[in-house]
Amino acid sequence: MQYICDAPGAKTWFRIETEGEAALESDAMGHAVEKHFRHAWEAATDSYRATSSPFVEQNIGLKAHVRRVMPLFLTLRDAEGTALATAMLPPDGEGNRHFRIIVVGPENRDPYPEHGEAIHALGVHLGLTLDRDRCYPYR
């Protein structure tokens, strides 16, 4: 996982970078982030077009391409490493009004009452508005 930013209440946001990390997040949180991560990863790799023709050089830019086009999958953790919330944001954290931002808690419950300040801190860090009405899909 990659550190993203600190949040109030001794909490920290991290980027989920591998399918294994996504699987651990799914297990800890009781939701399907692993499935969404895998689909996003496959779509990103399928959209890659190599700029070099020699076989050994074809995938040199693949990792950078995936990081550029794949949504950000993030996890909010407390000081002990407990998973508190999961977020799916636009690629590179850039505002995209067509992208469906999702922020959920354990078992897809509403994370805003308990972790709203931490979610707001992530939004400020990335320059995004992460309000409950737009980001929590299960109202």
PyMOL commands that set and color helices and strands:
alter all, ss='L'
color gray80, all
select helices_A, chain A and resi 19-29+33-46+55-57+62-69+91-93+106-108+112-126+132-135
alter helices_A, ss='H'
color red, helices_A
select strands_A, chain A and resi 2-7+11-15+72-77+83-89+102-104
alter strands_A, ss='S'
color yellow, strands_A
deselect
rebuild
show_as cartoon
